[in-house]
């Protein structure tokens, strides 16, 4: 059984001069079980072996939970790793205690002076975090404790374990964990497990429990906060202000045999008391939407934790054009990739935008001016793309900088928005579907529009290769009126990278069918 808490490796390296980077493992297996090997990805710039002063597998100090560097279970000094790929280190250690914590510790060479040496070793990492952030990759501090790697990342390190018997194989982990502050609590969402960890299908009613676990620090043990039967993938945790809830949250499934799964991705949860840090929370539902008084100055907000949604409300008059923009704040890929949705007073989505390219790519909508209607209220929702309908293959993500800036303005009738197309369901009379271009990240965007008459139609969007074989199902759900964008990240339904070449996107909504040719380049 492999414990692999990371997504697809990026072409980026993680390193520290004269220091140690650490990956934590919490095997969920009932003892006895055997740790058979560790696999980790290393690289250098010039293709020579990646030589690390040492690699160690360590247990945890019973008092502090920190790695026992002075008494490792295994140490190789030095370790010569691959120049670009995975290394496998045999371990073969039998574990007799439950709840054990292990650390894979990689030591880096002494400090370089000015230029980065081409033969300097580094670890490959997952910085896009399309499976979420697992909060298991750390920097060892000078005091021997664990500190966060910033910007946030998942290091590419796996632990392989062999349970004592076939009956002890657990179910797969819950996935796509997200949290949204509502009222005095947190609304958690996740995808329940459907298979065993070895890929076998689960018998009916195998899942009996999903626990929410909390950890106060990187080296602390996970503690049960609350739980649910997990079948519906939702859980509300109430009374946050009255509980010691800071730190990291994760979920862990359990089957009828008592086998516990590997933990899911995490939420970085702060004490959610109303304070200057979160002046507009809770605003996680339309009923709790923060009122805006227009005109307004650009406003600084946060999306914390992963999966958070912010709602704002304002009024506009017939003939007004609503212009709403938002953009993440922070370095490159380490800032939120936003989705903006505008709804009218009846709750209908009238405009939406996958704001992948940053500030200035928001929504524009002209309020219909037929008749002499009075002003009406609109609801603006801002969320991160991960976990949304725009990116069904990406989990809610934590960010080094969770801040974003947004701005709403009204252009009264008589002014124009030259060069901008207005997104309004009121003007849409038929279903449409088309390819919407490729992003710098390599994702292919597909756009579709459903008129009000097609609201509630079943929407299907699937990707096929040139042989007609299904590669990925992106949509299979009830559609809502409005304009929508879905991103294909180039992965198959099995989570593997699809090869370069020609693919076809097939879209169906009711009796409407359309096909678009796609070219995937690696």
N, C-alpha and C positions, 0 to 999 in steps of 0.2 A: 504494500500500500504506500502510495506516494503522498507526502504532505508538501504541496507546491502552492504556496500562498503568494502568487504574483500573476501578472498577465503576460502579454507579449513583450519580449525584450526590445528596447529601443537601441538605436545606434549611439548610445551614450554610455559613459563610464562613471562609476562611483569609486572614489579613492580618498585617502587622507594621508598626509605626509607624516611619517613616524607615528602612526596611530593604528588603532584596531577597529574594524567594523564588524558588527555582530548581527546574526540572525537568530531569533528566538523560536523555539519549537515547543509546543504543548501537545504531545501525542495523546489522543483520547482513548487509546486502546486499554482494555482490561489486562492486567498482568497475569502471567508473564507474556511478554512479547519481545521481539528482537529488532534492534536497529541494525539493518543490514548494510546501509551505505549512505553517504552524503554525496550529492551532485551539485556542483556550482559552476557558473559561467565566468570565465576570465578572458582577458584580451590585452594586447599591446598594440601600439600604433604601427610598429615596423615589422610585425610578423614573427618576432623572436619569442621564445617561451616566456610566459608571465611568471616571474620568480618572486615569490612572497617569502619574507623571512621565516614565517611559520603559519601553520593552520592548526586549529585545535578544536576538539569537541569537549565541551565542559558541562558539568552539572551546575546546579544553582546552590549558592550559599544558603543553608537552612535559615539563617538569621536575617539576611538582607535580600535574598533572591537574586543577587548579582552573580555573574559568571565566576566560577572557581578557577581562575587562570593558573594559579600556582599548583593545582593538582588536577590536570586535565584527564579525561578518560582516554583521549588519544591525542598525540601531538606529532607532527611531521615538521622537521626543521632542517633546511629550508624546504619549501614546496615549489616544484616547477610545474606550472600549469600550462594549458594550451594558450596559443596566441589568439585564438578566436573560436570559442566553443565551450562545450561542457567538460568538466572534469569529474571523475567518479573516484571516491575514496572509500574503500571497504572499511566497515566498522565491526559488525558482528558482535554486538554487545547485547546481552539479555537483560531486560529491565524487569525487576520484581515488585516495584512499588508503583501505585497509581498516583496520578497527579504530578508526575515528575516534569521538571522543566529542563530543557537542554539548550545550549548555545553553540552555534558554529562561529568561531572567531578567526578572522583573517587579519594577519598583521601586514602592514605596508612598510616599504623601505623608508630610510631616513629622508629628511627634507631635501628637496631639490632647490637650487638657488633661484634662477630667473626663468629660463625656458623649461617647458614641460618635456622631459626626456622621452624620446620615441620608444625606448624599451621599458618605460615605467609601467608596472602592472596595474590593472584596474578590474573591478568587478562589473559585469553587465547588470543592467537594472531596468525596471519597468517604471517609467515616469509618467506615462499616459494613464496608467491605473484603470484600464477599461473594466477590470474585474473588481475595482474598488481598492481602498487603502487598507492594508492588513496590520499596520502598526507593529511589525515584528522585525524591522531593520533599524539598527541603532549604531551610534558612535560610542565607543567606550571612553568615558571621561578620565581625567587624571586621578580622580578619587576612586575609580573602579566601578562607578555606577553607569547607567545607560542614559544617553542623551539622544534626542531626535536627530535624524539626518534631514537637513534642510537644503533645498526644497524637499518636500516629502517624496518618498520613492519606496518601491519594493525591490529588494535585492533578489537576484535570480539564484536562489539556493533551495534545494529540495532535500527532505529526509525520507528515506525508504524504510518501512517497518514491516515485519511479518507477524501478524496476530498468531495466537497459540492454536487457533482452529478456524475452520471455515465458518462456523457459527458466530465467531467474534468479528467478522467483517462488518463494519458499520455502514450506515447509509451515507450518501454524499452530503456535503455541507449545504446549508441554506445559502442563498446568494442574493445579490442586488439589495443589500440592506440600506434603507434610507430612513431619515427621521425628520418630522416636520412639527414645529412647535404649535400647538393648538391649546388655547386657554391656559390652564394650569399644568398641562401635561405635554407628552410627546407622542405623536402618532407614528408608530413604526410600521414599515412595509418591507416585505422580503419575499423571495421566491422559495416555496417549500421544496424539499428534495423529492425527486421522482425515481431515483435509482439507488442501488447500493454503490459504495465507493469503488467497487471493482467493475462497475458498468452494468451489472445484472439488474433487470427490472425488479421493482419492489412489488411484493404481493399487496393486495388491497388492505387498507387500514394498517399499514406497517408503521407509519409515523404516529407517535403518541404524544410527543412533547417537543416544544421549541422553547428553550430557556433564553432569557436575556441576561448576559453576564456583564459584570463591571470590573474594571481593573483600575486602581487608583494611580499606579505608576508603572513604568516599563518593566520593572522586575517583580511586581506584585503578582500574587495568584489571582486567577479569575474567580469572582464570587457571584452567585446567583442573585439577580435583582428581582426578577419576576419570570413568569412563563405562561404559555398558552398551548393549546393542542396543535396549533400551527397549520391546520388544514387550509385556512383562508389567507394566510400570508399577511395578516394584520394584527397589531397589538397596540393598545393605548396604555401608556405608562403615566399615571396621574400623580398629582401632588409633588411636582419637581421641586417647588420652593421649600418643601418640608423634608427633603431627603438629601443625603450626602451623595450626589450623583455625578460629581466631576470626574474626569478621566476618560477612559475609553470604554465603549460599549460594543458588544458583539452578540451574535446569536449562535446557539448550538442545538442541533436536533438530536433526538433520541428515538430508537425504534422499540418495538414490543419486547425484544430480547434484552433491553437495557444497554445496547451498544450506542455509545455517543459518537457523533460525527466530529470532524474537524471544524473549528470555529470559522465563521464567515468573515467577510470584511468588517471593518469597524467604523463607528461613529466617534468623533472627537467631541465630547460633550462638556460644555462649560456649565457652571451653575446658572440656570436660566431665570434668575431674578430680574425684574425690571430694573434697569440701571442705565447709566449714560452709555455703556457699551452696546446695549441693545434697546434703544429708546422706543422702537416701533414694534417690538415683539410683545405679545403674540399677535401675528397677522397672517396666520397660515391657512385661513379660509376666507371666502368672500364676505362672510358675516363679520369677520374681524378685520376687514381691510382698513388700512390706515388712510384717513381722509387727506386729500391734497387740496391746497388752495392755489389756484392758478391765477396769474403767472407764478412760476416757482423757479428758484435757483437750482442748478444741478445738485443732486442729493447723494450722499454717501451711505450705502447700506451694506449688509453682510448676508451671506448664505451659509449659515452654520446651524447644524452639522450637515453632512452629506445628505441630499434629499430635501433640504429645506425649500419652502416656497413662500414667497412674499406677495401679498395682495394689497393693492392701493385703489382708492375710489375717488372719483371726481365727476363733475357735471360738465356737459357741453350742450350747445344749442343747435337746432337744425341749421344746416349750412356750414357749421364749423368743420374744419379739418383737424383731426387729432394727429399729432406727431409725437411719438414716444420712442426714445432712444435709450440704450443702456450698454455698458461695456465693462468687462472685468478689469480690475486694477492689479497689476503685478507683472512679473517677468514672464514673457512668452507663454509657453504651454502651462505654466503654473498659476494661471488665473482662471476664474470661472468662465466657461463657454456658455453664454446665456441663451435662453428661450424666452420670448416675449409673446404674451397672448392678451388680446383685448376682447372683452365681452360687453354686450349691451345690457340694458336693464332687465331683459327677459332671460339672461343667462346664455344667450347665443354668442358663439365666437364669431366676431366680425373681421378680425385680422390677427395674424400670427406671423412670427418670424423666428427662424433659427439664426440667432445673431452670432454666427461662428466667427465672423471677421471683425468683430469688435464694435466700438461706439460709432454711430452713424449709419447703422444697418438695421434700424428698428421698424416699427409698424406705422402706417399712415392710413387713416380712414376718414372719409367724409360723411358726416352725419346727414342722412337723407333730409331734404328740405321740403318734401311734399307736404302741403297743408301748412297750418300755423301751430304746429305742436310746441309745447313748452320744452324747457331743458330736460334732459334725462341723464341718469347716472350711468357711468361706465366703470368697469372693473379691469384693472391692469394686473396681470400675474407675471412675475419674474421668477424664473427658476434656472437651475443649471441643466445643460443638455443631457448629461448622464442620468439614466433612469427615466427619461421622458419619451413620449411617442416619437420624437425626432431622432432618437438614437436607441432603438430597442435592444441593441447588443452591448450597450455600455452601462455599467453599474453607476449609481450615485457616487460622486467622488469628493474627497476632501482636498482642500487646496492650501498651499503655503500662504497665499493671500486670498482670503475668502471675500474681499471687498469688491463692490461694484459701484459705478456711478450711473444714475439714471436721471432723465429729464423728460417732462411732458409739457408740451405747449399747444395752444389752440391758434389756428389761423382762421380768422373770421371770413365769411363769404365776401367775395370781391377780391381777395388775394389768391394767388396761384402757387402751385408747387411744380414749377417747370422742371421736366426731366424726371419726375417721380411718378410711378404708377400707384394708384390707390387700391388697396386690397379691401374689397367690400363684398360680402356675400349677397347683398341686395342686388348687385348687378349681375351675379352669376346665374345663368339659366341652364347650364348643362355641365355634366361631369367632364373633367379634363385630367390628363396625366402626361408628364413629360420628364425627361432627364434635366436636372438643374445644375449640372456642372460638377467639377471635382475640386475639393479643397486641398490646400497645401499639405495637409496631413495624409492625403491619399484616399480619403473617404469620398464615395460617389453619392451625390445627393439626388433624390427623386422627389418630384413635387406632384401633388394632386389637389384638386379642388372639388368639393361636394356642394352643390346648391342646397338651399333649404328643403327642396322637394326630395332630396336624397338622404336627408338626415335619418340615421338609424339603419341605413343599408349595411349589409355585411361587406367589409372591405378585405380583399386579399392582395398581397404583394409578395411575389416570390422571385428568386433569382435562379436561373437555369444556365448550365454550361451549353456549349454548342452541340453536345450529344443529347441534349434534352434532359439531363440528369439534374435533379433538384440540388442546388448548392446551399440555399439559405431561404428561410421563411421570415420575412420582415414584418408582415402584418397579417393577422387573421382575427379580426375583431369587428365589433359594431362601430361604424363610422359616424362622425359628427360633422355637421355642416361647417364649411370654412375652408381656408387654404392651409395645406399641411406640407411639411417637408420631412422626409425620412432619409437617414444616412445609412449607407451600407459601408461597413468598415473593412470589407474584403475578407471577412471570416466566414467559414461554413457553419452549418448548424452544430457541428461537432467541436467548434472552436478552433479549427485549423485554418491556416492561411490558404485562401484560394490562389491557384497559380495564375500567372499573367496570361492574358488572352481575352477572347470575346465571350461575353455573357449576355443573357437576355433577361430583362425585368418584365414580368407579366403582372398586370394590374387588372383586378376585376372588382366592380361595385355594382351589385344588382345585375342588370342585363348588359352593362357597359363593360367592355374589355379592350385593353390596349397593350402594346408591347414596345419596349425601347431597347435598342442595342447599346451595350456598354462595353467599354474597353478598359480592362484592369491592368495597370502597369505596376510592376514591382521594381 
